[in-house]
């Protein structure tokens, strides 16, 4: 006998309520997670519909009180079943409760207030309205507002309430009085918040080059033959991957289907969105983290109603409730932001492939620097690899020089800017060309340490260093703890205490000192905190209102500025020295993307990479824009050490306000894992990368195995153990499969 957990109503207010039912033997083959069923409910056994969200062999309640499922709904709403099946996939493969997974795939937690507009129209004939106006004018002290309103309604069929009350200055009492007399009719109409800037846009037809056309035709031909596949488009920076996407999108939309386009939040800019909006107009909507809850709610409602055919957004847009989804595109698929950092810690790439399978849709992944996971699957044939070798307009790739900062230091140059980069900057400024300087560290970002004893000042609540800010305060960027900067070392009493400064803010100061005539813009988390911060800076730079754009990784993500002929990478070693097996891959990706910003117009481009490790394979491969060389070396290292994609890792973190309980619980889980899978590789338990955050202690365990399903089984056993365990109930445990960041 099987038992099913059923959610009665998946409206946003009641996600947490599930009920248990018996699965009749004759229905066992028809019942699965996500299927819609009819069940008896309440004392009167009223027949209502629900969705199966879980199946198990043992009942959680008294069997004599459970009712059987009546039947499976035929021709049920596919989208609801798909999203619930997707939630079950997240729960099973990434570790979470069903409720956490449901709240992820149905991200609007509650129904936002609907936006309603009132419209005014005549309730009588035009002739009768003219008579009413004439009678009104015969009165000595007639209401001028009524006169304005009637005159306007004789010219237009429908008048917006706000237009009448604000622009025509008609008092609402006048409007209501005419309504009472039956002369006018007032109707409340539901409207949707639309985040687009409503501009006139003419559809632009872009002619694809031979490489682009071959790529698009390959995908479209497979779609026409009913082959739903996952494609990886590996195209050099500037190869025009977006134009290929849009050509395929147009084909899919012409078939009456919908498209989801995922873009990293950091690259979701006005410039990017307008490329889709100019091509597809009002068929497009967007999602981003800066939208109001009401705006987000309305975009999902527009998708449900069929008002839009394309949703562009970050990771969360993957759960757009399209009923006839035909294509999912993940641009810059290598970006770590596609991995969720909250439970369930799913990856958008694998989740998109699973959703596409449910919807019988195709998936396109695109990147100039594909993740090792995606590229290895393409090489093995799991994905179909499509390569764009050349830039769309035939421009040459930027030339690249590597500057050895060790030699700069020996020659007496202690500046953040090398002599070669300074020389090139002076040349470009003289030619009225633009420059981008990339430094992946915002603000001043200086950690405070003692030069005498080496003591680093840390947050008392978190195991992280405090950072010195311009206003003379030291802050923790995790919990917000703030204190005044000290001039005396608390460890040895030395006066030789200070901060290491190498952030974008300091770089901006240096550039302005070197080139007083240069107009400089800075783009980082500090300068883009406003709702339109990204857009304003990028628009100003695109309009040539600045000569130099300084920024963190957000400036090298997919932007296209034709007048940029010089890119400077100030400190390639920042990402290279991270204590993470992804550090080489991330460095190569960042450097390649940064180099690719130069020379995208008619003038040739040059990039300068400044580094203390000029012979590192990631730096050398990036300078040569040689992905295959990087991949072969990096894959070899991963294979040797059994790291993804050559193996799989499950990270388990235990946290508690009591350090001894966190340690004890982690030890218990490690013993359980050894009992469940004696042959599996276990690392830890040990302190997390940050052993304490916000006064909570954290311990981690890593386990490695070639078999992903084996790691899932370990996760399931730990879940069972935690449900039955009486001890250490004050600890919390969560899972991260193939972590992107060190736990």
C-alpha positions in Angstrom: 0.0 0.0 0.0 1.2 3.5 -0.9 0.3 6.8 0.7 0.4 10.3 -0.9 0.9 13.7 0.5 -1.5 16.1 -1.3 -1.6 19.8 -1.4 -5.1 21.0 -1.7 -4.6 24.6 -2.9 -1.4 25.9 -4.5 -2.6 29.5 -4.3 0.2 31.5 -2.7 -1.4 31.8 0.7 -1.6 28.1 1.5 1.6 26.5 0.4 2.3 24.9 3.7 -0.8 22.7 4.1 -0.7 19.1 2.9 -2.9 16.1 3.6 -2.3 12.4 3.6 -4.4 10.0 1.4 -4.3 6.3 0.5 -3.3 5.4 -3.0 -5.8 2.8 -4.3 -4.1 -0.2 -5.8 -5.8 0.3 -9.2 -4.3 3.9 -9.3 -0.7 3.1 -8.3 0.6 3.2 -11.8 -1.1 6.6 -12.5 0.0 8.4 -9.3 3.3 10.4 -9.3 4.6 13.6 -7.9 2.9 16.5 -9.6 -0.2 14.7 -10.9 -3.6 16.3 -10.3 -6.1 14.2 -8.4 -9.7 14.4 -7.1 -10.0 13.6 -3.4 -12.8 13.6 -0.8 -12.4 16.4 1.6 -14.0 17.5 4.8 -16.8 15.9 6.8 -19.1 15.9 3.8 -16.5 14.3 1.6 -16.7 17.2 -0.9 -14.9 16.3 -4.1 -12.0 18.7 -4.7 -8.8 18.7 -6.7 -5.3 18.6 -5.3 -1.7 17.8 -6.4 0.5 14.9 -5.2 3.7 16.3 -3.7 5.0 13.2 -2.1 4.7 9.4 -2.0 5.8 6.9 0.7 5.2 3.4 1.9 4.5 4.1 5.6 1.5 6.3 6.8 2.3 9.2 9.1 -1.3 9.1 10.5 -3.8 6.5 11.7 -4.7 4.5 8.5 -8.3 4.1 9.7 -8.7 7.9 9.4 -7.2 8.2 6.0 -9.4 8.4 2.8 -8.5 7.0 -0.6 -7.8 9.2 -3.7 -10.9 9.2 -5.8 -9.4 9.5 -9.3 -6.7 11.1 -11.4 -7.7 14.3 -13.3 -7.6 13.8 -17.0 -6.3 16.8 -19.1 -5.4 18.7 -16.0 -3.5 22.0 -16.1 -0.1 21.0 -17.3 1.8 24.0 -15.9 0.8 23.4 -12.3 1.8 19.7 -12.5 5.1 20.7 -14.1 6.0 23.1 -11.4 5.1 20.7 -8.6 7.1 17.9 -10.3 10.0 20.4 -10.6 9.7 21.1 -6.8 9.9 17.3 -6.2 13.0 17.3 -8.4 14.6 20.0 -6.3 13.7 18.3 -3.0 15.1 15.0 -4.2 18.3 16.1 -5.9 19.4 19.1 -3.8 18.1 18.5 -0.3 15.2 20.5 1.2 11.7 20.1 2.5 8.9 19.9 0.0 7.6 23.2 1.3 10.9 24.9 0.7 11.0 23.5 -2.8 7.4 24.6 -3.5 8.1 28.1 -2.3 11.1 28.2 -4.8 9.2 27.1 -7.9 6.2 29.3 -6.9 8.1 32.3 -5.7 5.2 34.7 -5.1 4.4 33.8 -1.5 1.2 35.8 -1.3 -1.1 37.5 -3.7 -0.2 41.2 -4.1 -2.8 43.9 -4.3 -4.2 44.0 -7.8 -3.6 47.2 -9.7 -7.0 48.6 -10.7 -7.8 51.5 -12.9 -11.2 53.2 -13.2 -12.6 54.1 -16.6 -15.5 56.5 -17.3 -17.8 56.3 -20.3 -21.2 57.7 -21.3 -24.2 55.7 -20.1 -26.5 57.6 -22.5 -26.5 58.4 -26.2 -24.4 61.2 -27.6 -27.6 63.2 -28.3 -28.8 62.8 -24.7 -25.3 63.8 -23.5 -25.4 67.0 -25.6 -28.9 67.8 -24.1 -27.5 67.3 -20.5 -24.5 69.6 -21.3 -26.8 72.3 -22.7 -29.1 72.1 -19.6 -26.0 72.3 -17.4 -24.8 75.5 -19.2 -28.1 77.2 -18.6 -27.5 77.2 -14.9 -25.9 80.3 -13.5 -23.5 78.6 -11.1 -23.1 75.2 -12.8 -20.3 72.8 -11.9 -17.4 73.5 -14.2 -16.0 70.0 -13.5 -19.1 68.4 -14.9 -18.9 70.6 -18.0 -15.3 69.6 -18.7 -16.1 65.9 -18.2 -19.1 65.9 -20.5 -17.3 67.8 -23.2 -14.4 65.3 -23.1 -16.8 62.3 -23.2 -18.4 63.7 -26.3 -15.0 63.5 -28.0 -13.7 60.1 -26.6 -15.4 56.8 -25.8 -13.5 56.0 -22.6 -11.8 58.4 -20.2 -9.3 57.3 -17.5 -10.3 58.3 -13.9 -6.9 59.7 -13.1 -6.8 61.7 -16.3 -10.2 63.2 -15.5 -9.4 64.1 -11.8 -5.8 65.3 -12.3 -5.4 66.7 -15.8 -9.0 67.9 -16.3 -9.3 68.7 -12.6 -12.8 67.2 -12.3 -13.7 66.7 -8.6 -14.6 63.1 -7.8 -17.9 64.4 -6.3 -18.9 65.7 -9.7 -18.1 62.4 -11.3 -20.1 60.4 -8.7 -23.1 62.8 -9.1 -23.3 62.2 -12.8 -23.0 58.5 -12.1 -26.0 58.6 -9.7 -28.0 60.4 -12.4 -27.2 57.6 -14.8 -25.5 59.8 -17.3 -22.1 58.1 -17.0 -20.8 54.7 -16.2 -17.7 53.9 -14.1 -16.0 50.6 -14.5 -13.0 49.2 -12.6 -10.5 47.4 -14.9 -7.6 45.2 -13.8 -4.2 46.4 -15.2 -0.8 44.8 -15.0 2.3 46.6 -13.8 4.7 46.6 -16.7 8.4 47.1 -15.8 9.3 48.2 -19.4 10.1 51.7 -20.4 7.4 52.2 -22.9 9.3 53.5 -25.9 8.5 53.4 -29.6 10.4 50.5 -31.0 10.7 49.4 -34.6 11.6 45.8 -35.0 15.1 45.5 -36.4 15.9 42.6 -38.7 19.5 41.5 -38.2 21.2 39.5 -40.9 23.1 36.7 -39.4 26.6 35.9 -40.7 27.3 32.4 -42.0 28.4 31.0 -38.6 25.4 32.4 -36.8 23.0 31.2 -39.4 24.4 27.7 -39.4 24.0 27.6 -35.6 20.5 28.8 -35.7 19.4 26.6 -38.6 20.8 23.5 -36.8 18.7 24.1 -33.7 15.5 25.1 -35.7 15.8 22.0 -37.9 15.9 19.8 -34.8 12.9 21.6 -33.3 10.9 21.2 -36.5 11.7 17.4 -36.5 10.5 17.2 -32.9 14.0 16.6 -31.5 14.2 18.4 -28.1 17.9 18.7 -27.2 20.3 20.7 -25.0 22.8 22.7 -26.9 26.0 24.4 -25.8 26.9 27.4 -28.0 30.6 28.1 -27.3 31.3 31.4 -29.0 34.2 33.8 -28.6 33.4 37.2 -27.0 31.6 39.3 -29.6 30.5 36.3 -31.7 26.9 37.3 -31.6 25.4 34.5 -29.5 22.4 36.8 -28.6 21.5 37.2 -32.3 21.4 33.4 -32.6 19.2 33.1 -29.5 16.7 35.7 -30.9 16.5 33.9 -34.3 15.6 30.6 -32.6 13.3 32.4 -30.2 11.3 34.0 -33.1 11.0 30.5 -34.7 9.7 29.0 -31.4 7.2 31.9 -30.8 5.9 31.5 -34.4 4.9 28.0 -33.3 2.7 29.4 -30.5 5.2 28.5 -27.8 6.9 30.5 -25.1 10.6 31.2 -24.2 12.5 31.8 -20.9 15.8 33.6 -21.2 18.0 33.5 -18.1 20.7 36.1 -17.7 22.9 36.6 -14.6 21.5 39.4 -12.4 24.7 41.3 -12.7 24.3 41.5 -16.5 20.6 42.2 -16.5 20.9 45.8 -17.6 18.8 48.2 -19.7 21.2 47.7 -22.6 20.7 43.9 -22.6 16.9 43.9 -22.0 16.3 46.5 -24.8 17.9 44.1 -27.4 15.1 41.7 -26.7 12.4 44.4 -26.3 13.4 46.1 -29.6 13.1 42.8 -31.4 9.9 41.4 -29.8 8.1 44.4 -28.3 5.4 43.8 -25.8 5.8 40.0 -26.0 8.7 40.4 -23.6 8.7 40.9 -19.9 11.5 41.0 -17.3 12.1 40.0 -13.7 14.9 41.3 -11.5 15.6 41.7 -7.8 14.9 45.4 -7.7 11.3 45.1 -8.8 8.5 45.6 -6.3 6.5 42.5 -5.2 3.5 43.8 -7.1 5.5 44.1 -10.3 6.8 40.6 -9.9 3.4 39.2 -9.2 2.0 40.9 -12.3 4.6 39.5 -14.6 3.7 35.9 -13.5 0.0 36.8 -14.0 0.8 38.1 -17.5 2.7 34.9 -18.3 -0.2 32.7 -17.1 -2.8 34.7 -19.1 -0.7 34.5 -22.3 -0.2 38.2 -22.5 3.6 37.7 -22.9 5.6 35.0 -24.7 9.2 35.8 -23.4 10.4 36.2 -19.9 13.9 37.5 -19.4 15.4 37.4 -15.9 17.8 35.8 -13.5 17.7 32.4 -11.9 14.1 32.8 -10.5 12.7 33.4 -14.0 13.1 29.7 -14.7 9.9 29.1 -12.8 7.7 31.4 -15.0 4.3 29.7 -15.3 4.2 29.4 -19.1 1.7 26.7 -20.2 3.4 25.9 -23.6 7.1 26.4 -22.9 9.2 25.6 -26.0 12.7 26.9 -25.2 14.9 27.8 -22.3 18.1 29.9 -22.9 20.8 30.3 -20.3 23.2 33.0 -21.3 26.7 33.1 -19.7 25.9 29.7 -18.4 29.2 29.5 -16.5 28.1 32.2 -14.1 28.1 31.1 -10.4 25.0 33.1 -9.7 23.0 30.3 -11.4 23.6 28.2 -8.3 21.2 29.1 -5.5 22.8 30.1 -2.2 19.6 29.4 -0.2 17.9 26.1 0.4 17.3 24.3 -1.9 20.7 25.0 -3.3 19.8 24.1 -6.9 21.7 24.8 -10.1 19.6 26.5 -12.8 21.4 24.5 -15.5 20.3 21.1 -14.4 16.9 22.4 -13.2 16.3 23.9 -16.7 17.2 20.7 -18.4 14.7 18.8 -16.2 12.0 21.4 -16.7 12.5 21.2 -20.5 12.1 17.5 -20.3 8.8 17.9 -18.5 7.6 20.5 -21.1 9.1 18.8 -24.1 11.2 21.9 -24.7 14.7 22.6 -25.9 17.6 24.2 -24.0 20.4 26.5 -25.2 23.4 27.2 -23.1 25.7 29.9 -24.2 29.1 31.2 -23.1 32.5 32.3 -24.3 34.0 30.5 -21.3 31.7 27.5 -20.6 31.8 25.8 -17.2 33.8 22.6 -17.1 30.5 20.7 -16.3 28.8 22.0 -19.5 31.7 21.6 -21.8 32.5 18.1 -20.6 28.9 17.0 -21.2 29.1 18.5 -24.7 32.3 16.6 -25.4 30.7 13.4 -24.2 27.7 14.0 -26.5 25.1 14.6 -23.7 24.8 18.2 -25.0 25.2 19.2 -28.7 28.2 21.5 -29.1 27.9 24.4 -31.5 31.0 26.6 -31.9 31.2 30.2 -33.1 34.9 30.9 -33.8 34.8 34.5 -35.0 33.4 37.9 -34.0 30.0 38.7 -35.6 31.3 41.8 -37.5 34.6 40.2 -38.5 36.7 42.2 -36.0 39.9 40.8 -34.8 40.1 39.6 -31.2 41.9 42.1 -28.9 45.6 41.6 -28.5 46.7 41.0 -25.0 49.9 41.7 -23.0 50.8 40.2 -19.6 52.6 42.6 -17.2 54.7 40.9 -14.4 54.1 43.0 -11.3 57.1 41.5 -9.6 59.3 43.2 -12.2 57.3 46.5 -11.7 58.0 46.3 -8.0 61.7 45.6 -8.5 61.9 48.7 -10.8 60.5 50.9 -8.0 56.9 51.2 -9.3 54.6 50.6 -6.3 51.5 52.0 -8.0 48.4 49.8 -8.8 48.9 50.8 -12.5 51.9 49.5 -14.4 54.1 51.6 -16.6 52.8 49.9 -19.7 49.2 50.3 -18.8 49.8 54.0 -17.9 51.4 54.5 -21.3 48.5 52.9 -23.2 45.9 54.9 -21.1 47.6 58.2 -22.0 47.6 57.2 -25.7 43.9 56.2 -25.7 42.8 59.4 -23.8 44.7 61.5 -26.4 42.8 59.7 -29.2 39.4 60.2 -27.4 38.9 56.5 -27.1 37.5 54.8 -24.0 39.1 52.6 -21.3 37.8 50.0 -18.9 39.7 49.1 -15.8 38.7 45.9 -14.0 39.5 45.2 -10.3 37.4 42.5 -8.6 37.3 44.3 -5.2 35.0 47.1 -4.4 35.5 50.3 -2.4 38.7 50.6 -0.4 38.2 47.0 0.9 41.1 47.2 3.3 41.5 44.6 6.0 43.2 46.0 9.1 46.4 44.3 10.4 49.4 45.0 12.6 52.7 45.3 10.8 54.5 44.4 14.0 52.9 41.1 15.1 50.7 40.3 12.1 47.4 40.4 14.1 44.3 40.9 11.9 41.3 42.6 13.5 38.3 40.4 13.3 34.6 40.7 13.9 33.7 39.5 17.5 30.6 37.8 16.1 32.0 36.3 12.9 35.3 34.6 12.0 36.1 37.3 9.4 38.3 40.3 9.2 37.0 43.8 9.6 37.3 46.2 6.7 38.3 49.8 7.0 36.0 52.4 5.4 36.7 56.0 4.4 34.6 57.4 7.3 37.0 55.9 9.8 34.9 52.9 10.8 35.7 49.2 10.6 32.8 47.1 9.5 31.9 43.4 9.2 30.4 42.8 5.8 28.5 39.7 7.1 26.6 40.8 10.2 27.0 44.6 10.0 29.1 45.0 13.2 30.7 48.5 13.2 33.4 50.0 15.4 35.8 53.0 15.2 39.1 52.3 13.6 41.9 51.7 16.2 45.4 53.2 16.1 46.9 50.7 18.6 47.2 46.9 18.0 45.0 45.2 20.6 47.3 42.2 20.6 50.8 43.7 21.1 50.1 47.4 21.6 52.1 48.4 18.5 51.3 51.7 16.7 52.1 50.1 13.3 48.6 49.2 12.4 46.8 49.9 9.2 44.9 48.6 6.2 45.7 47.0 2.9 43.9 49.1 0.3 43.4 47.8 -3.2 39.8 48.4 -4.1 38.0 50.2 -6.9 37.6 53.4 -4.9 41.4 53.6 -4.4 41.9 52.8 -8.1 39.6 55.7 -9.0 41.6 58.1 -6.8 44.9 57.0 -8.5 43.5 57.4 -12.0 42.2 60.9 -11.3 45.7 61.8 -9.8 47.5 60.4 -12.9 45.0 61.9 -15.5 43.3 64.9 -14.1 41.7 65.6 -17.4 40.0 62.2 -17.6 36.3 61.8 -16.9 36.0 58.8 -14.6 33.1 56.6 -13.7 33.1 53.8 -11.0 30.7 50.9 -11.0 30.6 48.6 -8.1 28.2 47.6 -5.3 28.6 51.0 -3.6 27.8 53.1 -6.7 24.9 51.0 -8.0 22.8 50.7 -4.8 20.0 52.8 -6.3 17.2 51.2 -8.3 18.6 52.5 -11.6 22.2 52.6 -10.6 23.6 50.2 -13.2 21.6 51.7 -16.0 22.6 55.3 -15.2 26.3 54.5 -15.2 26.3 52.3 -18.3 24.1 54.7 -20.2 26.5 57.6 -19.3 29.5 55.6 -20.5 27.8 54.5 -23.7 27.0 58.1 -24.4 30.7 59.0 -24.1 30.1 61.1 -21.0 33.2 59.4 -19.4 36.6 58.3 -20.7 37.3 55.6 -18.1 35.0 53.1 -16.5 36.4 51.4 -13.4 34.6 48.5 -11.9 34.3 45.0 -10.4 33.1 42.0 -12.4 29.8 43.7 -13.2 31.5 45.8 -15.9 32.8 42.8 -17.9 29.6 40.8 -18.2 28.3 41.0 -21.7 28.5 44.8 -22.3 29.2 46.0 -25.7 30.9 49.5 -26.0 32.2 50.1 -29.6 34.6 52.9 -28.5 36.5 50.8 -25.8 39.9 50.0 -27.2 41.8 49.4 -24.0 41.0 47.1 -21.0 43.2 46.9 -18.0 43.0 44.0 -15.5 44.6 45.5 -12.4 45.1 42.4 -10.2 44.5 39.0 -11.8 45.8 37.3 -8.6 42.8 38.2 -6.4 40.6 35.4 -7.8 43.6 33.2 -8.5 44.5 32.9 -4.8 41.1 31.9 -3.5 41.1 28.7 -1.5 38.7 27.0 -3.8 39.2 24.4 -6.5 37.2 26.7 -8.9 39.8 29.5 -8.5 41.6 28.7 -11.8 38.4 28.4 -13.7 37.0 31.6 -12.3 40.2 33.5 -13.1 40.2 32.3 -16.7 36.6 33.2 -17.1 36.9 36.7 -15.6 40.1 37.5 -17.6 38.7 36.2 -20.9 35.4 38.1 -20.4 37.4 41.3 -19.5 39.8 41.0 -22.5 36.7 40.5 -24.7 35.4 44.0 -23.9 38.2 45.6 -26.0 38.1 46.2 -29.7 34.4 45.5 -30.4 34.1 48.5 -32.7 36.0 49.6 -35.8 39.3 50.3 -33.9 41.5 47.4 -32.8 41.6 46.6 -29.0 44.3 45.7 -26.6 44.1 44.3 -23.0 46.7 44.4 -20.3 46.7 41.7 -17.6 48.7 42.7 -14.5 49.7 39.7 -12.3 52.3 38.4 -9.9 52.0 34.9 -11.6 52.5 35.6 -15.3 53.2 31.9 -16.1 50.0 30.5 -14.5 48.1 28.4 -17.0 44.8 30.3 -16.4 46.4 33.7 -17.1 48.4 32.5 -20.1 45.3 30.8 -21.7 43.1 33.8 -21.0 45.6 36.1 -22.7 45.6 33.9 -25.7 41.8 33.5 -25.6 42.5 29.8 -25.8 39.6 27.9 -24.1 40.6 24.5 -25.3 44.1 24.8 -23.8 42.7 25.9 -20.5 40.1 23.2 -20.5 42.5 20.4 -21.1 44.8 21.5 -18.2 42.0 22.2 -15.8 40.2 19.0 -16.5 43.4 17.1 -16.0 43.7 18.6 -12.5 40.1 17.9 -11.6 40.4 14.3 -12.8 43.5 13.8 -10.8 41.9 15.1 -7.6 38.4 13.7 -8.2 36.7 17.1 -8.3 33.6 17.9 -10.4 32.8 17.3 -13.2 35.0 14.2 -12.9 33.3 13.3 -9.6 30.6 14.7 -7.3 30.8 16.4 -3.9 28.1 16.7 -1.2 28.8 19.4 1.3 27.0 19.1 4.7 27.0 22.0 7.1 25.9 21.8 10.7 25.4 25.1 12.6 24.5 25.9 16.2 24.9 28.8 18.7 26.6 26.3 21.0 29.9 25.3 19.6 30.1 21.9 21.4 26.7 20.9 20.0 27.7 21.8 16.5 30.9 19.7 16.9 29.0 16.7 18.4 26.3 16.7 15.8 28.8 16.9 12.9 30.7 13.9 14.4 27.5 11.9 14.7 26.7 12.5 11.0 30.2 11.5 9.9 29.8 8.2 11.7 26.4 7.7 10.1 27.9 8.3 6.7 30.6 5.7 7.3 28.0 3.2 8.3 25.7 3.9 5.3 28.5 4.0 2.7 31.8 2.6 4.1 33.7 3.1 0.8 32.7 6.7 0.3 35.4 9.4 0.6 34.8 11.6 3.7 36.6 14.9 4.4 36.0 16.4 7.9 34.2 17.3 10.0 36.1 20.5 10.3 35.3 24.2 10.8 33.6 25.9 7.9 35.5 28.5 5.8 34.0 31.0 8.3 33.8 29.0 11.5 31.5 31.5 13.1 29.0 34.0 11.6 26.6 36.1 13.6 27.5 34.2 16.8 26.6 30.9 15.1 29.3 28.1 14.9 29.5 26.1 11.7 31.0 22.7 11.0 31.3 21.1 7.5 31.6 17.6 6.1 32.5 16.9 2.4 31.9 13.5 0.8 33.0 12.6 -2.8 31.9 9.9 -5.2 31.5 9.3 -8.9 27.9 8.3 -8.4 25.5 11.3 -7.7 22.7 9.0 -6.7 24.9 7.6 -3.9 25.3 11.1 -2.5 21.5 11.5 -2.7 21.1 8.3 -0.7 23.4 9.6 1.9 21.4 12.8 2.1 18.2 10.8 2.5 19.6 8.7 5.3 20.7 11.8 7.1 17.2 13.3 6.7 15.7 10.2 8.3 18.2 10.3 11.1 17.5 14.0 11.8 13.7 13.3 11.9 14.1 10.5 14.5 16.9 12.1 16.6 16.1 13.4 20.0 19.5 14.9 20.8 20.9 18.2 19.4 17.6 19.4 18.2 19.0 22.9 18.5 21.3 22.3 15.5 20.4 22.9 11.9 21.8 20.9 9.0 21.7 21.6 5.2 23.1 20.2 2.1 25.0 21.6 -1.0 25.6 19.3 -4.0 28.6 20.2 -6.0 29.1 23.5 -4.2 30.1 26.5 -6.1 31.6 28.3 -3.1 33.5 26.9 -0.1 31.2 26.2 2.8 
